[in-house]
Amino acid sequence: MENLLNLPTTRPASNYKLKPNKTAKQLFEELTTLVGRMERYRKNIFGKLLRIKAIHTDTHNAM
C-alpha cells in the first residue's frame, strides 16, 4: 500500500473531476469501505450458491 502512495501521479482525463476537498487519506478510506462491501457481497453470493447446490444435491439424492 505504501508503494501506491509513492507512485508518480498522472494527469487524469479531462472529463474526470476529482473533488478538491478530499484528501488522499479520505479517498483511501472510501476505497477500503467499498472493497469491504464487495468482499461481504461476494461471500453472501458464494454462501447462497453453496446453499442452492446443497438443496439441489438433496433433491437429486431423494429421487
A tleap script that builds the chain and sets N, CA, C and O, in Angstrom:
source leaprc.protein.ff14SB
mol = sequence {
  NMET GLU ASN LEU LEU ASN LEU PRO THR THR
  ARG PRO ALA SER ASN TYR LYS LEU LYS PRO
  ASN LYS THR ALA LYS GLN LEU PHE GLU GLU
  LEU THR THR LEU VAL GLY ARG MET GLU ARG
  TYR ARG LYS ASN ILE PHE GLY LYS LEU LEU
  ARG ILE LYS ALA ILE HIE THR ASP THR HIE
  ASN ALA CMET
}
set mol.1.N position { 0.833 -1.198 0.000 }
set mol.1.CA position { 0.000 0.000 0.000 }
set mol.1.C position { 0.869 1.250 0.000 }
set mol.1.O position { 0.549 2.233 -0.668 }
set mol.2.N position { 1.965 1.214 0.745 }
set mol.2.CA position { 2.869 2.369 0.793 }
set mol.2.C position { 3.392 2.699 -0.603 }
set mol.2.O position { 3.500 3.867 -0.977 }
set mol.3.N position { 3.717 1.653 -1.370 }
set mol.3.CA position { 4.240 1.858 -2.721 }
set mol.3.C position { 3.257 2.621 -3.590 }
set mol.3.O position { 3.650 3.446 -4.415 }
set mol.4.N position { 1.975 2.339 -3.400 }
set mol.4.CA position { 0.953 3.026 -4.188 }
set mol.4.C position { 0.964 4.527 -3.924 }
set mol.4.O position { 0.775 5.332 -4.836 }
set mol.5.N position { 1.184 4.888 -2.674 }
set mol.5.CA position { 1.172 6.305 -2.311 }
set mol.5.C position { 2.371 7.048 -2.895 }
set mol.5.O position { 2.317 8.262 -3.095 }
set mol.6.N position { 3.454 6.317 -3.168 }
set mol.6.CA position { 4.669 6.954 -3.674 }
set mol.6.C position { 4.774 6.961 -5.194 }
set mol.6.O position { 5.738 7.489 -5.748 }
set mol.7.N position { 3.790 6.378 -5.871 }
set mol.7.CA position { 3.830 6.361 -7.330 }
set mol.7.C position { 3.679 7.776 -7.880 }
set mol.7.O position { 2.966 8.593 -7.299 }
set mol.8.N position { 4.349 8.072 -9.002 }
set mol.8.CA position { 4.157 9.395 -9.603 }
set mol.8.C position { 2.717 9.510 -10.114 }
set mol.8.O position { 2.152 8.549 -10.636 }
set mol.9.N position { 2.151 10.674 -9.956 }
set mol.9.CA position { 0.761 10.833 -10.377 }
set mol.9.C position { 0.705 11.185 -11.853 }
set mol.9.O position { 1.570 11.892 -12.370 }
set mol.10.N position { -0.312 10.689 -12.516 }
set mol.10.CA position { -0.523 11.048 -13.920 }
set mol.10.C position { -1.725 11.967 -13.958 }
set mol.10.O position { -2.576 11.930 -13.069 }
set mol.11.N position { -1.791 12.780 -14.975 }
set mol.11.CA position { -2.940 13.687 -15.069 }
set mol.11.C position { -4.175 12.885 -15.440 }
set mol.11.O position { -4.141 12.098 -16.386 }
set mol.12.N position { -5.269 13.075 -14.703 }
set mol.12.CA position { -6.494 12.346 -15.048 }
set mol.12.C position { -7.089 12.874 -16.352 }
set mol.12.O position { -6.790 13.994 -16.768 }
set mol.13.N position { -7.916 12.077 -16.984 }
set mol.13.CA position { -8.594 12.519 -18.202 }
set mol.13.C position { -9.391 13.775 -17.871 }
set mol.13.O position { -9.881 13.926 -16.751 }
set mol.14.N position { -9.520 14.663 -18.826 }
set mol.14.CA position { -10.158 15.957 -18.574 }
set mol.14.C position { -11.616 15.812 -18.140 }
set mol.14.O position { -12.146 16.689 -17.459 }
set mol.15.N position { -12.269 14.716 -18.527 }
set mol.15.CA position { -13.676 14.549 -18.146 }
set mol.15.C position { -13.828 13.989 -16.727 }
set mol.15.O position { -14.941 13.876 -16.215 }
set mol.16.N position { -12.703 13.642 -16.098 }
set mol.16.CA position { -12.750 13.124 -14.729 }
set mol.16.C position { -12.420 14.244 -13.765 }
set mol.16.O position { -11.315 14.787 -13.784 }
set mol.17.N position { -13.383 14.587 -12.921 }
set mol.17.CA position { -13.170 15.685 -11.969 }
set mol.17.C position { -13.085 15.119 -10.555 }
set mol.17.O position { -14.036 14.520 -10.053 }
set mol.18.N position { -11.949 15.318 -9.934 }
set mol.18.CA position { -11.760 14.880 -8.556 }
set mol.18.C position { -12.186 16.026 -7.649 }
set mol.18.O position { -11.769 17.169 -7.838 }
set mol.19.N position { -13.020 15.710 -6.665 }
set mol.19.CA position { -13.444 16.771 -5.752 }
set mol.19.C position { -12.217 17.263 -4.993 }
set mol.19.O position { -11.535 16.471 -4.342 }
set mol.20.N position { -11.929 18.561 -5.070 }
set mol.20.CA position { -10.707 19.092 -4.471 }
set mol.20.C position { -10.680 19.034 -2.948 }
set mol.20.O position { -9.605 19.120 -2.353 }
set mol.21.N position { -11.829 18.889 -2.307 }
set mol.21.CA position { -11.856 18.915 -0.841 }
set mol.21.C position { -11.573 17.552 -0.214 }
set mol.21.O position { -11.657 17.411 1.006 }
set mol.22.N position { -11.239 16.552 -1.019 }
set mol.22.CA position { -10.933 15.220 -0.474 }
set mol.22.C position { -9.431 15.010 -0.418 }
set mol.22.O position { -8.711 15.277 -1.380 }
set mol.23.N position { -8.979 14.530 0.721 }
set mol.23.CA position { -7.554 14.217 0.842 }
set mol.23.C position { -7.343 12.778 0.385 }
set mol.23.O position { -8.297 12.007 0.277 }
set mol.24.N position { -6.097 12.423 0.119 }
set mol.24.CA position { -5.770 11.056 -0.296 }
set mol.24.C position { -6.230 10.065 0.775 }
set mol.24.O position { -6.711 8.975 0.465 }
set mol.25.N position { -6.074 10.464 2.041 }
set mol.25.CA position { -6.464 9.582 3.156 }
set mol.25.C position { -7.968 9.284 3.098 }
set mol.25.O position { -8.387 8.140 3.278 }
set mol.26.N position { -8.775 10.321 2.844 }
set mol.26.CA position { -10.227 10.130 2.754 }
set mol.26.C position { -10.583 9.209 1.590 }
set mol.26.O position { -11.458 8.352 1.705 }
set mol.27.N position { -9.886 9.403 0.461 }
set mol.27.CA position { -10.148 8.567 -0.709 }
set mol.27.C position { -9.813 7.108 -0.418 }
set mol.27.O position { -10.558 6.208 -0.807 }
set mol.28.N position { -8.686 6.873 0.271 }
set mol.28.CA position { -8.300 5.506 0.611 }
set mol.28.C position { -9.291 4.884 1.585 }
set mol.28.O position { -9.577 3.689 1.504 }
set mol.29.N position { -9.817 5.693 2.509 }
set mol.29.CA position { -10.819 5.184 3.450 }
set mol.29.C position { -12.079 4.759 2.703 }
set mol.29.O position { -12.662 3.716 2.998 }
set mol.30.N position { -12.501 5.584 1.721 }
set mol.30.CA position { -13.677 5.246 0.918 }
set mol.30.C position { -13.433 3.965 0.138 }
set mol.30.O position { -14.304 3.098 0.054 }
set mol.31.N position { -12.244 3.857 -0.429 }
set mol.31.CA position { -11.874 2.675 -1.209 }
set mol.31.C position { -11.911 1.428 -0.327 }
set mol.31.O position { -12.435 0.388 -0.728 }
set mol.32.N position { -11.351 1.544 0.874 }
set mol.32.CA position { -11.342 0.425 1.824 }
set mol.32.C position { -12.769 0.003 2.156 }
set mol.32.O position { -13.069 -1.188 2.233 }
set mol.33.N position { -13.646 0.987 2.352 }
set mol.33.CA position { -15.052 0.703 2.652 }
set mol.33.C position { -15.695 -0.052 1.496 }
set mol.33.O position { -16.395 -1.043 1.704 }
set mol.34.N position { -15.453 0.426 0.269 }
set mol.34.CA position { -16.025 -0.218 -0.911 }
set mol.34.C position { -15.516 -1.644 -1.078 }
set mol.34.O position { -16.284 -2.558 -1.380 }
set mol.35.N position { -14.216 -1.823 -0.878 }
set mol.35.CA position { -13.621 -3.159 -1.010 }
set mol.35.C position { -14.223 -4.100 0.034 }
set mol.35.O position { -14.536 -5.251 -0.268 }
set mol.36.N position { -14.383 -3.608 1.253 }
set mol.36.CA position { -15.001 -4.406 2.317 }
set mol.36.C position { -16.416 -4.806 1.960 }
set mol.36.O position { -16.829 -5.945 2.179 }
set mol.37.N position { -17.162 -3.845 1.401 }
set mol.37.CA position { -18.538 -4.103 0.997 }
set mol.37.C position { -18.586 -5.166 -0.104 }
set mol.37.O position { -19.422 -6.069 -0.071 }
set mol.38.N position { -17.675 -5.047 -1.081 }
set mol.38.CA position { -17.609 -6.010 -2.177 }
set mol.38.C position { -17.281 -7.400 -1.649 }
set mol.38.O position { -17.839 -8.398 -2.105 }
set mol.39.N position { -16.370 -7.452 -0.686 }
set mol.39.CA position { -15.957 -8.733 -0.096 }
set mol.39.C position { -17.145 -9.406 0.604 }
set mol.39.O position { -17.370 -10.607 0.450 }
set mol.40.N position { -17.898 -8.616 1.372 }
set mol.40.CA position { -19.078 -9.164 2.062 }
set mol.40.C position { -20.111 -9.650 1.049 }
set mol.40.O position { -20.713 -10.709 1.225 }
set mol.41.N position { -20.310 -8.871 -0.009 }
set mol.41.CA position { -21.269 -9.218 -1.057 }
set mol.41.C position { -20.858 -10.539 -1.715 }
set mol.41.O position { -21.690 -11.417 -1.944 }
set mol.42.N position { -19.546 -10.666 -2.017 }
set mol.42.CA position { -19.019 -11.878 -2.649 }
set mol.42.C position { -19.265 -13.096 -1.751 }
set mol.42.O position { -19.669 -14.158 -2.226 }
set mol.43.N position { -19.015 -12.924 -0.444 }
set mol.43.CA position { -19.223 -14.028 0.498 }
set mol.43.C position { -20.696 -14.408 0.565 }
set mol.43.O position { -21.033 -15.590 0.637 }
set mol.44.N position { -21.580 -13.404 0.543 }
set mol.44.CA position { -23.023 -13.663 0.553 }
set mol.44.C position { -23.432 -14.489 -0.650 }
set mol.44.O position { -24.133 -15.492 -0.520 }
set mol.45.N position { -22.986 -14.057 -1.831 }
set mol.45.CA position { -23.328 -14.747 -3.075 }
set mol.45.C position { -22.801 -16.179 -3.029 }
set mol.45.O position { -23.512 -17.122 -3.378 }
set mol.46.N position { -21.553 -16.335 -2.597 }
set mol.46.CA position { -20.932 -17.654 -2.537 }
set mol.46.C position { -21.711 -18.565 -1.585 }
set mol.46.O position { -21.951 -19.734 -1.885 }
set mol.47.N position { -22.100 -18.015 -0.441 }
set mol.47.CA position { -22.882 -18.774 0.535 }
set mol.47.C position { -24.218 -19.217 -0.038 }
set mol.47.O position { -24.650 -20.349 0.177 }
set mol.48.N position { -24.872 -18.320 -0.768 }
set mol.48.CA position { -26.163 -18.642 -1.382 }
set mol.48.C position { -25.995 -19.746 -2.427 }
set mol.48.O position { -26.811 -20.665 -2.509 }
set mol.49.N position { -24.929 -19.647 -3.222 }
set mol.49.CA position { -24.664 -20.677 -4.238 }
set mol.49.C position { -24.441 -22.040 -3.592 }
set mol.49.O position { -24.946 -23.051 -4.079 }
set mol.50.N position { -23.680 -22.067 -2.491 }
set mol.50.CA position { -23.437 -23.331 -1.789 }
set mol.50.C position { -24.743 -23.916 -1.259 }
set mol.50.O position { -24.966 -25.125 -1.316 }
set mol.51.N position { -25.602 -23.036 -0.743 }
set mol.51.CA position { -26.888 -23.474 -0.198 }
set mol.51.C position { -27.751 -24.066 -1.315 }
set mol.51.O position { -28.366 -25.119 -1.146 }
set mol.52.N position { -27.786 -23.375 -2.460 }
set mol.52.CA position { -28.572 -23.846 -3.606 }
set mol.52.C position { -28.047 -25.206 -4.070 }
set mol.52.O position { -28.819 -26.115 -4.377 }
set mol.53.N position { -26.720 -25.325 -4.115 }
set mol.53.CA position { -26.095 -26.586 -4.537 }
set mol.53.C position { -26.493 -27.708 -3.576 }
set mol.53.O position { -26.806 -28.817 -4.008 }
set mol.54.N position { -26.478 -27.416 -2.272 }
set mol.54.CA position { -26.844 -28.416 -1.264 }
set mol.54.C position { -28.297 -28.850 -1.443 }
set mol.54.O position { -28.608 -30.039 -1.380 }
set mol.55.N position { -29.183 -27.880 -1.665 }
set mol.55.CA position { -30.609 -28.184 -1.868 }
set mol.55.C position { -30.761 -29.043 -3.122 }
set mol.55.O position { -31.508 -30.022 -3.129 }
set mol.56.N position { -30.053 -28.670 -4.168 }
set mol.56.CA position { -30.109 -29.407 -5.436 }
set mol.56.C position { -29.638 -30.850 -5.236 }
set mol.56.O position { -30.264 -31.793 -5.720 }
set mol.57.N position { -28.526 -31.003 -4.515 }
set mol.57.CA position { -27.969 -32.339 -4.249 }
set mol.57.C position { -28.953 -33.175 -3.436 }
set mol.57.O position { -29.171 -34.349 -3.732 }
set mol.58.N position { -29.548 -32.561 -2.402 }
set mol.58.CA position { -30.536 -33.269 -1.573 }
set mol.58.C position { -31.714 -33.731 -2.422 }
set mol.58.O position { -32.156 -34.875 -2.317 }
set mol.59.N position { -32.214 -32.834 -3.262 }
set mol.59.CA position { -33.353 -33.144 -4.135 }
set mol.59.C position { -32.981 -34.282 -5.074 }
set mol.59.O position { -33.753 -35.219 -5.280 }
set mol.60.N position { -31.791 -34.180 -5.635 }
set mol.60.CA position { -31.318 -35.187 -6.592 }
set mol.60.C position { -31.178 -36.558 -5.918 }
set mol.60.O position { -31.559 -37.580 -6.488 }
set mol.61.N position { -30.632 -36.566 -4.707 }
set mol.61.CA position { -30.439 -37.821 -3.967 }
set mol.61.C position { -31.770 -38.442 -3.547 }
set mol.61.O position { -31.884 -39.663 -3.440 }
set mol.62.N position { -32.775 -37.595 -3.309 }
set mol.62.CA position { -34.087 -38.078 -2.868 }
set mol.62.C position { -34.844 -38.773 -4.005 }
set mol.62.O position { -35.771 -39.541 -3.746 }
set mol.63.N position { -34.464 -38.516 -5.249 }
set mol.63.CA position { -35.195 -39.073 -6.395 }
set mol.63.C position { -34.966 -40.558 -6.555 }
set mol.63.O position { -35.512 -41.172 -7.471 }
savepdb mol mol.pdb
quit
